[in-house]
Amino acid sequence: MSEVVVVVAGGKRWALPTARVREVAQLSALTPVPTAPPPVVGLTQLRGQIVPVLDLAPDGGGEDARAPRPGDALVVVELGPVRAALWVERVLGVESDPAGVEPLDVGALFDDLRKRVNP
């Protein structure tokens, strides 16, 4: 595995390819989208662009789930022209070949979301 950004989301450690990470930001405001499929928790504005905010917790966080709030960490990922912000608990840093992390395929995440929106 090459260099990755390691984050914690849903109580799990995830590895995001550095080639897909554009920036780490803080959530300023979140606009809910009531009809959006999971994992979309809402929309936010980053540098004048509206981006969806996605939750990586597959079960919505379980019993300890809470809604995103201002100041929470976001990792902005990009695949071609598509950009999204991943809502995470913590950003642990950049590592090479980290142990005990789940690799996150950004392309598969976006493809799954497209299928949910356009079945």
FENWOJO-V311166 format. One record per residue. N is the residue number from 0. RES is the residue in three letters. PHI is phi as a letter, one per 40 degrees, with the letter a starting at -180 (* if undefined). PSI is psi in radians with two decimals (* if undefined). D_FIRST is the distance of its C-alpha to the first C-alpha in Angstrom with 1 decimal. Layout:
BEGIN
N/RES/PHI/PSI/D_FIRST
N/RES/PHI/PSI/D_FIRST
END
This chain:
BEGIN
0/MET/*/2.42/0.0
1/SER/c/-2.92/3.8
2/GLU/c/2.44/6.7
3/VAL/b/2.75/7.9
4/VAL/c/2.15/11.5
5/VAL/c/2.24/12.4
6/VAL/b/2.85/15.7
7/VAL/b/2.20/18.2
8/ALA/a/2.31/20.1
9/GLY/g/0.50/22.5
10/GLY/g/0.16/22.0
11/LYS/b/2.57/18.4
12/ARG/c/2.28/15.2
13/TRP/b/2.57/12.9
14/ALA/b/2.07/9.6
15/LEU/b/2.22/10.6
16/PRO/d/2.28/8.9
17/THR/d/-0.48/11.0
18/ALA/c/-0.38/12.3
19/ARG/c/-0.24/14.1
20/VAL/c/2.18/15.5
21/ARG/c/-0.69/18.9
22/GLU/a/2.88/20.4
23/VAL/b/2.30/21.1
24/ALA/b/3.08/24.7
25/GLN/b/2.49/27.4
26/LEU/c/2.22/29.3
27/SER/c/-0.84/32.8
28/ALA/a/2.64/34.4
29/LEU/b/2.24/33.5
30/THR/b/2.01/35.6
31/PRO/c/2.62/35.5
32/VAL/b/1.66/35.5
33/PRO/d/-0.55/37.5
34/THR/c/0.06/36.8
35/ALA/c/2.48/33.0
36/PRO/c/2.73/30.9
37/PRO/c/2.50/28.4
38/PRO/c/0.24/25.9
39/VAL/c/2.12/27.9
40/VAL/b/-0.14/29.7
41/GLY/i/-2.94/31.4
42/LEU/b/2.60/31.4
43/THR/b/2.86/31.2
44/GLN/b/2.21/32.0
45/LEU/b/2.06/29.6
46/ARG/f/0.73/31.0
47/GLY/g/0.01/33.6
48/GLN/b/2.37/31.3
49/ILE/c/2.19/31.5
50/VAL/b/2.56/28.1
51/PRO/c/2.57/27.6
52/VAL/b/2.17/26.3
53/LEU/b/2.49/24.1
54/ASP/b/2.15/23.9
55/LEU/c/-0.20/20.7
56/ALA/c/1.97/22.9
57/PRO/c/-0.48/23.6
58/ASP/b/0.27/27.0
59/GLY/g/0.25/28.0
60/GLY/g/-0.08/27.5
61/GLY/g/-2.59/30.1
62/GLU/c/-0.54/33.2
63/ASP/c/0.24/31.8
64/ALA/c/2.53/31.0
65/ARG/a/2.79/32.3
66/ALA/c/2.63/32.4
67/PRO/c/2.58/30.4
68/ARG/b/2.79/32.6
69/PRO/d/2.41/32.9
70/GLY/g/-0.27/30.7
71/ASP/c/2.65/27.8
72/ALA/c/2.45/24.3
73/LEU/b/2.47/22.9
74/VAL/b/2.04/19.6
75/VAL/c/2.13/20.5
76/VAL/b/2.71/18.1
77/GLU/a/2.44/19.0
78/LEU/b/1.82/18.6
79/GLY/g/-2.28/21.3
80/PRO/c/-0.05/24.5
81/VAL/c/2.29/23.6
82/ARG/b/2.51/22.9
83/ALA/a/2.77/22.9
84/ALA/b/2.20/22.8
85/LEU/c/2.15/21.0
86/TRP/c/2.10/23.2
87/VAL/b/2.75/21.5
88/GLU/c/-0.75/23.0
89/ARG/a/2.62/21.1
90/VAL/b/2.07/18.4
91/LEU/c/-0.41/16.9
92/GLY/h/-3.03/15.3
93/VAL/c/2.31/12.3
94/GLU/b/2.77/9.8
95/SER/b/2.25/6.9
96/ASP/f/0.98/5.3
97/PRO/c/2.59/8.3
98/ALA/c/2.60/10.4
99/GLY/g/0.52/12.6
100/VAL/b/2.66/11.2
101/GLU/c/2.08/11.6
102/PRO/c/2.44/9.2
103/LEU/b/2.06/11.9
104/ASP/c/1.82/12.5
105/VAL/c/-0.68/15.0
106/GLY/c/-0.77/16.6
107/ALA/c/-0.67/17.4
108/LEU/c/-0.83/18.8
109/PHE/c/-0.71/21.0
110/ASP/c/-0.75/22.1
111/ASP/c/-0.74/23.1
112/LEU/c/-0.73/25.0
113/ARG/d/-0.73/26.8
114/LYS/c/-0.62/27.9
115/ARG/c/-0.57/29.4
116/VAL/c/-0.69/31.3
117/ASN/b/1.33/32.4
118/PRO/c/*/32.8
END
